[in-house]
Amino acid sequence: MFGGWWLLKLPPGQGCAIWQVGTPLVPHEAKILGESACRLRVNTYSERTRYGEILGRMRLNFLSLTQPKKHTMNRRNIFTLSAITALGLALLPGAAVAQQKTLKEQLTGTWIVVSIDQTASDGKKEQLYGPNPKGIAVYDASGQYVQIFVHPNVPKFKVNNRLQGTPEENTAAVRGTTASFGIWTVDEASKTISVRNVGGMFPNSAGTDSKRIVASVTADELKLSNPVTASGMRSDQVFRRAK
């Protein structure tokens, strides 16, 4: 058994009662609340209790709570009811007890790059940013998106000025670094992220749309597949959530 509180909805105009799961549901011992207090309790308990998602959603009608003389129930039957109810809730999967997060809610946040593997159209595999790439991808709740990938071994410029790199240095920097920003949305049904590119290192991408397929996402790990990147290759990416 587990603890937790249930909000029991009474007949119209009669308020509600608070009942602790796993304890006998005895009419004369129930704590009866008025209508205004009921609304306050829904908000308060929804924020503070583990089973807050149940409160205000799963409402039960127990007429006997307010009319014990007309509808009586002995203690044994009442205890059995409470035990069966609690046991039934305990057997429900976690997703049924707590509301499942949407895909957007799961994706929102800052993710640290773990690996990036590219595959060319001919099947050739490559790691443009090395076996241990550096970078982040940010999916902001407001819809803003930022992504930066860097090869950690890109040679430094001989002159400490980014505008004075040699052709070779500039080429290595461009090949080993990518950065873009824009607006992101998500299609829950197809598990696809759509990005409207606003700007970035590759000017040709500005104003274009790109997609990322969500292969999997957990609280700490995100796996994406970008079917066609600016380099013309498929990119399979693994991230861990920033903490």
N, C-alpha and C positions, 0 to 999 in steps of 0.2 A: 504494500500500500504506500501511498505517498500523500503528503500534505498539500494544502492549497485551498483556495476559497472559491465557492460558487455563488453567483448572484442569482437568486431564485425569483423569477418574475411572478407577481401575484395578479389576480384579476384586475381589470382597468380601474384606476382610481384608488387602489389599495396599496400602492407602493411595491416594495420588494423585501426579501429577507436575505441575510448573509448566512451561509452554511459552510462549515469546514468539512472538506472531503475526508471520509474515513470515520466520521463521528455520526452517532445516531441522529436522524432527522426527526426530532420530536417537536410537534407543533407548538406546545406551550413554552419551549425553550429557545425557539428560533428568535433571532434578533430582527424585528420588523422595522423597516425604514420607510419614511415618506417618499413621495415622488421626487421632490427636489434632492433629497439625500441620496436617492438611488442614482440619479444622474451624476452626482458628485462622486459616489463610490465607484461607478464605472470608470471615470477618468483616473481616479487615484489608484485603484487596484490594477488597471491596465498598464500603468507605468511601473508599479513597484513589485508585482508578483510574478513568479516564474510562469504561471499559467494565465497571465493577463489577457492573452488572445482569446481565451474562452469567455472571459467576462464581457457581458454586453452582446455576445454573439450567440451563445448557447443558453437560451432563457427557458426555464421550465415553469409550468403552471402547477402550483400546489395549492389547490383551493382549501385544503384542510389547514393550511397555515393560518388563515384568517377566520375560518369557520369550523373550529374543532368540534363543536357540538353536533353539527350536521354530518360531518365527514370525519369519522374517527378511525384511527389506525393503531393497533397495539405496538408496543415497543419492539417485539420480535420481528414483525413485518417491516417496521421502519428501519431497523438495523440491517436487515437483509437487503432492503432497497439501497441503502447507502453503501453497503459493502459491494454489491453487484455493480453499482454505478462507478465506484472508485476503481474496481478491478477492470471494468471495461475501458476506462480512460487510460489505465496503466498499460494496457495491451495495445493501445493505438500507437502507430509509428510516430516518430518525432515530428514529421512534417504535418501530421494531422493535429497535433497538439499546438504547435506553434506555426503561424502562417509562414509559408514558404516565401523566401525572398524572390523578387523578380530578377531576371537576368541582368537588367541594368543596375540594380542594387548590388548584385554580386560583383559586377565589373568595376563599379565606381571606386576610384582610389588611385594610388600610385603603385606601379609595378616595376620591380628591378629585373633587368635582363639576366637570364641564366644561360641560355644558348640560342643561337640563330643558325639555322641550316638552310642554305639555298639549293634549289634544284632547277637546272636549266631545262629547256624544252626537249633536249636530246637525252635527258636523264642524268646528265653529269651533275654531281654534287659538289658543293663548294661552301666554304665558310668565309665570306667576305670580311667579317669582323673578327676572325680568329676563333680558336677553340674556347677562349674565355672572354667574350665580348663584354663591353661596359655600356651602360645606358639605362634609360628609364622610359616608361610609357605612362602617361597620366590621362585618366578618363575622369574628368571633373563632373560633379553632380549637375552643374549648370549646363553641361553640353560642350565645354571646351576640351580640346584634345592637344596634347604635346607628345612628341616622340623623338628621342635622340639615341642613336646607336654609334658606338665608337670602337675602332680596333685599338686595343691598348698599346700596340707596338708601332703605331704610326711615327716615323722619324720626326724629330723636332727640326724646326727651321734653323739654319745657321745664323740668320739674322733674327733677332728677337722682335720681329714686326710682321704681322700676318699679311701685310700688303707688299712685302718684299721677298716673298718666297720664289725660289727658282721654279722653272717649269716642272722639274721632277718632284720637287717638294709639294707643289700645288696638286699635282696629279695624285700623289700618294695620300695627301690629306683628303681629297675629294673621294677617292676610292675607299678610304678607310673610315669615313664619317658620313652619316646621314642625319638630317634633322628636319622636322616638319611640324606644323601646327594647323589646327582647324577646328571644325565642329563635328561632333560624333553623335550618332543615334544608333539604336539597336532594334532589330527585328526579333522579338521573342520567339515567334513561331519557327523561323529558319535558323535561329541562333547565329545571326550575322550582324557584325558591326559595320556601319557605313560611315565613312569619313569624307567630309567635304574639305579638301585641302585649300587652305587660305594662303599659305606661304611656306618657304623652307629653302634648303640648300639647292634643290634642283628646281630652277624656275619654271620648267615645263609642267610641273605638277600643280602649280597654282591654278585654282579654279576647276580642278578635276575632282572626280569622286573615286574612292577606292574602297574595297571591302576586306574584312577579316572574318574568317569563319572561326567560331568558338568551338574548338575541339573538346575542351573540358575546362571547368572552373570549380575550384574549391575555395575554402576560406583563405588558403595560403598559396595556391598555385593556379596559374592561368596558362593554357596552351592555345595558341592561335595559329591559323594558317592564312597567309596572304597569297591568294592565287596568282596575282601578277603585280610585282613590285616595279619601281621606277627603273630597275636594272633588267626588267623583262624576265625575271626568274620567280619561281614560287619560293616563298619564305615560310619556314615552320619555326615558330618562336615559343620559347618557354620562359615564363616569368615567375617570380615569387613576390608576394605582397610586401611592400615596404612597411617596416614597423619601427 
